[in-house]
Amino acid sequence: MRKRILVIDDDEAIRKSFVLTFEDTEYQIYTAESGEIGLKIFQKSKFDLIFLDLKMPGMNGVEVLLKLRKIDKNVPIYIITAFDKEFFEQLKSAGEWGLDFEVLRKPVDSEQLVLMVKGILERPTAY
């Protein structure tokens, strides 16, 4: 079964770049243009990995992160943003609350992104 990745980002170019980056891989990419839509998609289906933007209209990425973690504490979430300094205090608080996530700075190289995803999703699970 193909691994499923959800990309939540208000920037259409970013969403399209994820789709293009992973089109010839074994991963299925699903996209959402807002935090609200991303949450609805996530509640309906299981995903193996989430990429989440921070700065979005409506619900920002930290708010989405909090809600995602209430639904699933284990799915890997990578916040991908150019605005991490603006949200530093909120991210710090989320980390202090025990919410697990990683931060990647935009822009992200496509080849490195595919290698990183393979490393995350193809690593052996502990028994």
C-alpha atoms as one frame of an Amber mdcrd trajectory, in Angstrom:
protein
   0.000   0.000   0.000   1.287   3.452  -0.913   2.238   5.791   1.920   0.049
   8.883   2.150   1.331  12.419   2.725  -0.843  15.448   3.510   0.451  18.925
   2.637  -1.378  21.822   4.312  -0.277  25.142   2.820  -2.185  28.181   1.567
   0.367  28.767  -1.223  -0.782  26.981  -4.377   2.764  26.955  -5.790   4.023
  25.090  -2.713   1.217  22.534  -2.941   1.908  21.995  -6.651   5.639  21.644
  -6.003   4.947  18.811  -3.533   2.703  17.074  -6.054   5.372  17.393  -8.772
   8.204  16.358  -6.447   6.462  13.128  -5.485   4.603  12.269  -8.716   7.070
   9.544  -9.746   7.514   8.084  -6.261   5.661   5.480  -4.259   3.976   8.200
  -2.162   0.470   9.618  -2.595   0.236  13.371  -2.007  -2.942  15.042  -0.781
  -3.151  18.809  -0.420  -5.226  21.323   1.509  -5.231  25.085   1.029  -6.100
  25.900   4.646  -5.805  24.511   8.128  -9.537  23.972   8.342  -9.645  21.948
   5.133  -6.528  20.023   6.139  -8.156  19.023   9.424 -11.291  17.810   7.627
  -9.198  15.697   5.247  -7.111  14.330   8.122 -10.193  13.335  10.121 -11.539
  11.299   7.191  -8.406   9.323   6.367  -5.134   8.027   7.800  -1.878   9.697
   6.717   1.716   8.613   7.234   3.240  12.109   7.211   2.073  15.729   7.300
   3.770  18.866   6.012   2.226  21.967   7.567   2.718  25.656   6.811   2.765
  28.110   9.723   1.535  31.366   8.237  -1.928  30.839   6.769  -5.124  32.877
   6.816  -7.686  31.714   9.332  -6.156  29.029  11.519  -2.348  29.298  11.657
  -0.054  26.272  11.635   0.405  26.142  15.408  -3.366  26.033  15.908  -3.620
  23.267  13.294  -0.765  21.381  14.975  -2.642  21.424  18.295  -5.773  20.007
  16.683  -3.857  17.403  14.653  -2.163  16.150  17.817  -5.534  15.753  19.539
  -6.546  13.414  16.695  -3.235  11.534  16.292  -0.254  11.822  18.615   2.063
   9.700  16.454   1.895  10.848  12.835   5.128  12.698  11.921   4.454  16.407
  11.373   6.964  18.669   9.680   6.259  22.369   9.833   7.648  23.871   6.653
   7.898  27.651   6.758   9.846  30.783   6.018   8.367  32.455   9.120   9.618
  30.355  12.036  11.014  33.384  13.926   7.601  35.084  13.850   6.037  31.998
  15.453   8.971  31.080  17.695   7.148  31.593  21.012   4.098  29.593  19.893
   6.320  26.767  18.621   8.310  26.814  21.843   5.081  26.532  23.847   3.868
  23.660  21.656   7.135  21.846  22.298   6.824  22.460  26.035   3.311  20.974
  25.947   4.867  17.792  24.610   3.655  18.153  21.033   6.021  16.360  18.697
   6.981  18.128  15.441   9.970  19.181  13.351  10.606  22.491  11.560  11.960
  22.838   8.017  12.819  26.196   6.484  11.551  27.121   3.018  12.715  26.724
   0.365  13.319  22.983   0.530  15.236  21.246  -2.253  13.053  18.646  -4.011
  15.695  15.904  -4.109  16.530  16.392  -0.438  12.825  16.349   0.389  12.317
  12.971  -1.314  15.350  11.523   0.480  14.125  12.897   3.805  10.636  11.429
   3.302  12.125   8.039   2.400  14.157   8.180   5.598  11.107   9.022   7.697
   8.614   6.619   6.125  10.837   3.690   5.232  12.740   3.314   8.492  12.156
   0.030  10.276   9.632   0.150  13.095  10.621  -1.022  16.560   8.817  -4.047
  17.976
